[in-house]
Amino acid sequence: MKIAIVRQRYNPFGGAERFVERALRALRDEGAEVTLITRDWSGAPAEGFRQVTCNPAYSRLLGGRTARDRSFAACAAREMARGGFDITQSHERIPGCMIFRAGDGVHAAWLDHRSRIISLAQRLAQQVSPYHRHVLATEQAMLAHPALRTVICNSELVAEEMVRYYRLPRSKLTVIYNGVDTTVFNPRLAAEHRAATRDELGLSDDIPLLLFVGSGFERKGVPQLLRATAEMRRKQTRLIVVGADRKRQALRKLATELDIDHRVHFTGPVQDVRRWYGAADGFVLPTFYDPCPNAALEALACGLPIVTSINCGAREWVRPDENGWVVDPADIGQLSARLDDLAGLAGDPGPRAAARAVAEPLTLAAMAERLLSLYRSLLHKQTG
């Protein structure tokens, strides 16, 4: 089976890129011949698949990222058309692909969610933004293109939004959750890393430690998380914020203004977060939009109960009062109360076991088998 997977660039901290890496390895192990069509995948593991680079010139001054995306889309479309592939699966909004994996969700939905947390001036700028208008137009054109056979949604949240915003029939939507390596991310990380990591922070074992992992702090609710942390009753609770963001210094300042800078530790970008999973008692992601965050799945696999949001695909894995809670990220009081609840679970093995149980079926092998099953089904319909 010859499969082309399209993703524009590699970000070592990006959840979508980690999904592509995992999918490539899993498909390779299943015997598929995989080609990655990309603008830049430097720094990523390269074994086991063929790479085709699409990096045409574009005007940074006249078109910026809109011109960048258009140039890549045109080049990738040509490569898909002439490559003799059985399956073409794009992780970018490119009209003409056979399969679109909506790993970044529905852009129209994200703009609606973002409107809740930005100023009136920012909302007006968003409405007239050439880039957002381009993405919306491309998203609509791709989903209406006759070549599109199916959309892979990485959560029921995304499937619901595809129906709501674009009226796609459910028969054209396939939910395949991200896979996690349950041998790498597992509760044993606590025994390996908890004591040493807490010693570095000067924390005793009985101090509740909550963990946030992600990039794009505005979208993932870090400002709201800091404000909610300041309102917690359990003032001894500590928060670790792992991730890269250009506003990290501004959020450090906010933590100081809220008088919680002694309770919050910003690590910056981290490629291997396992020691933080091992040190933590709970995971929190009060995101305003996240289709299916790998970090939440990794945290669950490590046995961490979670607090996440109504706008996050991980809500489907939360069993209230068993392995976590789901909140409205804009409701600071509600978020603060659930952080207190999450901190209160520290040392309780029951929620940890319940968290791990959710992740155990979501293995890389299970993800690969669902992908291959979908491909076989499409090829059977095509040749039949």
C-alpha positions as CSV (number, residue, x, y, z in Angstrom):
1,M,0.0,0.0,0.0
2,K,1.5,3.3,-1.1
3,I,0.5,6.2,1.3
4,A,1.4,9.9,1.1
5,I,1.1,11.9,4.3
6,V,1.2,15.7,4.0
7,R,2.4,18.0,6.8
8,Q,4.0,21.3,6.1
9,R,6.7,21.5,8.8
10,Y,8.1,19.9,11.9
11,N,7.9,21.5,15.3
12,P,9.5,19.3,18.0
13,F,7.0,20.5,20.6
14,G,3.9,20.2,18.4
15,G,1.3,17.6,19.2
16,A,0.3,17.2,15.5
17,E,3.9,16.5,14.5
18,R,4.2,13.9,17.2
19,F,1.1,12.2,15.9
20,V,2.6,12.1,12.4
21,E,5.9,10.6,13.7
22,R,3.9,8.0,15.6
23,A,1.7,7.2,12.6
24,L,4.6,6.9,10.2
25,R,6.4,4.4,12.5
26,A,3.2,2.4,13.1
27,L,2.3,2.3,9.4
28,R,5.9,1.4,8.5
29,D,5.8,-1.5,11.0
30,E,2.6,-2.7,9.3
31,G,4.4,-2.9,6.0
32,A,3.0,0.2,4.3
33,E,5.2,2.2,1.9
34,V,5.0,5.7,3.3
35,T,6.0,9.0,1.7
36,L,6.0,12.3,3.7
37,I,5.4,15.4,1.7
38,T,6.7,18.4,3.7
39,R,8.3,21.8,3.5
40,D,10.6,21.2,6.4
41,W,10.9,18.1,8.6
42,S,14.5,18.7,9.7
43,G,15.4,17.5,13.1
44,A,12.8,14.7,13.1
45,P,13.4,11.0,12.9
46,A,13.8,10.1,9.2
47,E,14.1,6.3,9.2
48,G,11.6,4.1,7.5
49,F,9.9,6.5,5.1
50,R,10.6,8.5,2.0
51,Q,10.6,12.3,2.2
52,V,9.6,14.7,-0.6
53,T,10.4,18.3,0.1
54,C,8.0,21.0,-1.2
55,N,9.6,24.3,-0.5
56,P,8.8,26.8,-3.3
57,A,9.6,30.4,-3.0
58,Y,7.0,32.9,-1.7
59,S,6.9,36.6,-0.8
60,R,7.3,37.2,2.9
61,L,6.6,40.9,2.5
62,L,3.5,40.7,0.2
63,G,1.8,37.6,1.3
64,G,3.4,36.3,4.6
65,R,2.0,33.1,5.9
66,T,-0.9,33.2,3.5
67,A,1.5,33.1,0.6
68,R,3.6,30.4,2.4
69,D,0.6,28.2,2.8
70,R,-0.6,28.7,-0.8
71,S,2.8,27.9,-2.2
72,F,3.1,24.7,-0.2
73,A,-0.5,23.6,-1.0
74,A,0.1,24.0,-4.7
75,C,3.4,22.0,-4.6
76,A,1.9,19.3,-2.4
77,A,-1.1,18.9,-4.7
78,R,1.2,18.4,-7.6
79,E,3.2,15.7,-5.7
80,M,0.0,13.9,-4.6
81,A,-1.3,13.9,-8.2
82,R,1.8,12.5,-9.8
83,G,3.1,10.1,-7.1
84,G,1.0,7.1,-7.9
85,F,-0.3,6.8,-4.4
86,D,-3.1,4.5,-3.2
87,I,-3.9,6.9,-0.4
88,T,-3.3,10.6,0.0
89,Q,-3.8,11.9,3.5
90,S,-3.2,15.6,4.3
91,H,-2.8,17.1,7.7
92,E,-3.1,20.5,6.0
93,R,-6.1,22.1,4.4
94,I,-5.4,21.2,0.8
95,P,-8.3,20.8,-1.7
96,G,-7.9,17.5,-3.7
97,C,-6.7,15.1,-1.0
98,M,-8.4,11.8,-0.5
99,I,-8.3,12.0,3.3
100,F,-8.1,15.0,5.5
101,R,-7.0,14.5,9.1
102,A,-8.4,17.4,11.1
103,G,-5.7,17.2,13.7
104,D,-5.8,21.0,14.2
105,G,-9.6,20.9,14.4
106,V,-12.1,23.2,12.6
107,H,-10.7,26.7,12.1
108,A,-14.1,28.2,12.0
109,A,-14.8,26.7,15.5
110,W,-11.5,28.0,16.9
111,L,-12.2,31.5,15.8
112,D,-15.6,31.4,17.5
113,H,-13.9,30.1,20.7
114,R,-11.1,32.6,20.5
115,S,-13.7,35.5,20.3
116,R,-14.6,34.8,23.9
117,I,-11.1,35.8,25.2
118,I,-10.0,38.6,23.0
119,S,-10.9,42.3,22.9
120,L,-13.4,44.0,20.5
121,A,-10.5,45.4,18.5
122,Q,-9.0,42.0,18.2
123,R,-12.3,40.5,17.1
124,L,-12.6,43.1,14.4
125,A,-9.0,42.4,13.3
126,Q,-9.8,38.7,13.2
127,Q,-12.8,39.2,11.0
128,V,-10.8,41.1,8.4
129,S,-7.5,39.2,8.7
130,P,-6.4,38.0,5.2
131,Y,-4.9,34.9,6.8
132,H,-8.0,33.8,8.7
133,R,-10.1,34.5,5.6
134,H,-7.7,32.4,3.5
135,V,-7.8,29.5,6.0
136,L,-11.6,29.6,6.2
137,A,-12.0,29.6,2.4
138,T,-9.5,26.8,2.0
139,E,-11.2,24.7,4.7
140,Q,-14.5,25.1,3.0
141,A,-13.1,24.4,-0.5
142,M,-11.3,21.2,0.7
143,L,-14.3,19.8,2.5
144,A,-16.5,20.4,-0.6
145,H,-14.0,19.0,-3.0
146,P,-15.2,15.8,-4.9
147,A,-11.8,14.1,-4.3
148,L,-12.3,14.1,-0.5
149,R,-13.5,10.6,0.6
150,T,-13.4,11.0,4.4
151,V,-12.3,13.2,7.2
152,I,-10.4,11.7,10.1
153,C,-11.4,13.4,13.3
154,N,-9.3,12.8,16.4
155,S,-12.3,13.3,18.8
156,E,-16.0,13.4,18.8
157,L,-15.7,17.1,19.5
158,V,-14.2,17.7,16.0
159,A,-16.8,15.4,14.3
160,E,-19.6,17.4,15.9
161,E,-18.0,20.6,14.7
162,M,-17.6,19.3,11.2
163,V,-21.4,18.7,11.1
164,R,-22.3,22.0,12.8
165,Y,-20.1,24.3,10.7
166,Y,-20.0,22.5,7.3
167,R,-22.9,20.1,7.5
168,L,-20.8,17.1,6.5
169,P,-22.7,13.8,6.8
170,R,-21.5,11.6,9.7
171,S,-20.9,8.9,7.1
172,K,-18.0,11.0,5.8
173,L,-16.4,11.3,9.3
174,T,-14.2,8.8,11.0
175,V,-13.1,9.2,14.6
176,I,-9.6,7.8,15.2
177,Y,-8.1,8.9,18.5
178,N,-4.4,9.7,18.8
179,G,-2.3,6.8,20.0
180,V,0.1,6.8,22.9
181,D,3.0,4.6,23.7
182,T,1.7,3.1,27.0
183,T,5.1,1.5,27.8
184,V,6.9,4.9,27.6
185,F,4.2,6.9,29.3
186,N,3.1,4.9,32.4
187,P,2.6,5.2,36.2
188,R,6.2,3.8,36.8
189,L,7.5,7.3,35.9
190,A,6.5,8.3,39.4
191,A,8.9,5.8,41.0
192,E,11.7,6.9,38.5
193,H,11.4,10.7,38.7
194,R,9.1,11.9,41.5
195,A,11.6,12.2,44.3
196,A,14.5,13.6,42.3
197,T,12.4,16.2,40.4
198,R,10.7,17.4,43.6
199,D,14.0,17.7,45.3
200,E,15.2,20.0,42.6
201,L,12.1,22.2,43.2
202,G,12.5,22.0,47.0
203,L,9.1,20.3,47.4
204,S,8.3,17.6,49.9
205,D,6.3,14.6,48.8
206,D,3.1,15.8,50.5
207,I,2.8,19.1,48.5
208,P,0.3,18.8,45.7
209,L,1.9,19.4,42.3
210,L,-0.2,20.2,39.2
211,L,1.2,20.1,35.7
212,F,0.3,22.0,32.5
213,V,2.0,20.9,29.2
214,G,1.5,22.8,25.9
215,S,2.5,25.6,23.6
216,G,0.2,28.4,22.6
217,F,-0.5,29.7,26.1
218,E,-3.4,32.0,25.1
219,R,-5.3,29.3,23.3
220,K,-4.6,26.8,26.0
221,G,-5.9,29.0,28.9
222,V,-2.7,29.7,30.8
223,P,-3.8,33.2,31.8
224,Q,-7.0,31.8,33.2
225,L,-5.1,29.0,34.9
226,L,-2.9,31.5,36.7
227,R,-5.9,33.5,37.9
228,A,-7.6,30.3,39.1
229,T,-4.5,29.2,40.9
230,A,-4.5,32.5,42.8
231,E,-8.0,31.8,44.0
232,M,-7.4,28.3,45.2
233,R,-8.1,27.4,48.8
234,R,-5.2,24.9,48.9
235,K,-2.5,27.6,48.9
236,Q,0.3,25.1,49.3
237,T,-0.4,23.6,45.8
238,R,2.3,24.2,43.2
239,L,1.9,24.5,39.4
240,I,4.4,23.6,36.7
241,V,4.0,25.2,33.3
242,V,5.9,23.3,30.6
243,G,6.0,24.7,27.1
244,A,7.2,27.3,24.6
245,D,5.5,30.6,24.1
246,R,6.5,34.1,23.2
247,K,4.4,35.5,26.0
248,R,6.0,33.4,28.7
249,Q,7.7,36.5,30.3
250,A,4.4,38.4,30.3
251,L,2.8,35.5,32.1
252,R,5.6,35.3,34.6
253,K,4.8,39.0,35.3
254,L,1.1,38.1,35.7
255,A,2.0,35.4,38.2
256,T,4.0,38.0,40.2
257,E,1.1,40.5,40.1
258,L,-1.2,37.7,41.4
259,D,1.3,36.9,44.2
260,I,1.7,33.3,43.1
261,D,5.2,33.5,41.5
262,H,6.5,31.4,44.4
263,R,3.9,28.7,43.6
264,V,4.4,28.6,39.8
265,H,7.4,27.3,37.9
266,F,7.8,27.9,34.1
267,T,10.2,25.4,32.6
268,G,10.2,26.7,29.0
269,P,10.2,24.2,26.1
270,V,11.0,20.6,27.0
271,Q,11.3,17.8,24.5
272,D,11.1,15.0,27.1
273,V,8.4,15.7,29.7
274,R,8.4,12.3,31.3
275,R,10.0,13.5,34.5
276,W,7.3,16.1,35.0
277,Y,4.6,13.5,34.5
278,G,6.4,11.4,37.1
279,A,6.6,14.3,39.6
280,A,3.1,15.5,39.3
281,D,-0.1,14.6,41.1
282,G,-2.5,15.9,38.4
283,F,-2.7,17.4,35.0
284,V,-4.6,20.5,34.0
285,L,-5.4,21.9,30.5
286,P,-8.1,24.6,30.6
287,T,-7.9,25.1,26.9
288,F,-10.2,27.3,24.8
289,Y,-9.7,24.9,21.9
290,D,-7.9,21.6,21.6
291,P,-9.2,18.9,19.3
292,C,-7.2,16.0,20.9
293,P,-4.1,17.0,22.9
294,N,-1.4,14.4,23.1
295,A,-0.3,15.8,26.4
296,A,-3.6,15.0,28.1
297,L,-3.4,11.4,26.7
298,E,0.2,11.1,27.9
299,A,-0.8,12.3,31.3
300,L,-3.7,9.8,31.6
301,A,-1.3,7.0,30.5
302,C,1.0,8.1,33.3
303,G,-1.9,7.7,35.8
304,L,-2.6,11.5,36.3
305,P,-6.2,12.5,36.8
306,I,-6.9,15.6,34.8
307,V,-8.9,18.9,34.6
308,T,-9.7,20.0,31.1
309,S,-12.3,22.0,29.3
310,I,-15.6,21.7,27.5
311,N,-13.7,22.7,24.3
312,C,-11.2,19.9,24.5
313,G,-11.4,16.5,22.8
314,A,-9.9,15.0,26.0
315,R,-13.3,15.7,27.7
316,E,-14.4,12.3,26.2
317,W,-12.0,10.5,28.5
318,V,-12.9,12.2,31.7
319,R,-15.1,10.4,34.2
320,P,-16.2,13.1,36.7
321,D,-15.2,12.4,40.3
322,E,-13.3,9.3,39.1
323,N,-10.3,10.5,37.0
324,G,-10.9,14.2,36.7
325,W,-13.3,17.0,35.8
326,V,-14.4,19.1,32.8
327,V,-14.8,22.9,33.2
328,D,-15.7,26.1,31.2
329,P,-12.2,27.6,30.9
330,A,-13.7,31.1,31.1
331,D,-15.2,30.5,34.5
332,I,-12.3,31.3,36.9
333,G,-14.3,30.3,40.0
334,Q,-15.3,26.9,38.6
335,L,-11.7,26.3,37.4
336,S,-10.3,27.2,40.8
337,A,-12.7,24.8,42.6
338,R,-11.7,22.0,40.3
339,L,-8.0,22.7,40.8
340,D,-8.6,22.3,44.5
341,D,-10.4,19.1,43.9
342,L,-7.5,17.8,41.7
343,A,-5.0,18.8,44.3
344,G,-7.1,16.9,46.9
345,L,-6.5,13.7,44.9
346,A,-2.8,13.7,45.6
347,G,-1.8,10.4,47.1
348,D,-5.0,8.6,46.2
349,P,-4.3,5.5,44.1
350,G,-7.9,5.2,42.9
351,P,-8.0,8.2,40.5
352,R,-4.6,7.3,39.2
353,A,-5.7,3.8,38.3
354,A,-8.9,5.2,36.7
355,A,-6.8,7.6,34.6
356,R,-4.5,4.9,33.4
357,A,-7.4,2.6,32.5
358,V,-8.8,5.2,30.0
359,A,-5.5,5.3,28.1
360,E,-4.6,1.6,28.0
361,P,-6.8,0.9,24.9
362,L,-5.4,3.9,23.0
363,T,-2.1,2.4,21.9
364,L,-0.1,3.2,18.8
365,A,-0.9,-0.3,17.5
366,A,-4.6,0.3,17.9
367,M,-4.3,3.7,16.1
368,A,-2.4,2.1,13.3
369,E,-4.9,-0.7,12.9
370,R,-7.8,1.7,12.7
371,L,-5.9,3.8,10.1
372,L,-5.1,0.7,8.0
373,S,-8.7,-0.6,8.3
374,L,-9.9,2.8,7.0
375,Y,-7.4,2.7,4.1
376,R,-8.4,-0.9,3.2
377,S,-12.0,0.1,3.2
378,L,-11.4,3.0,0.9
379,L,-9.3,1.0,-1.5
380,H,-11.9,-1.8,-1.6
381,K,-14.6,0.7,-2.5
382,Q,-12.3,2.2,-5.1
383,T,-11.5,-1.0,-6.8
384,G,-14.9,-2.6,-6.3
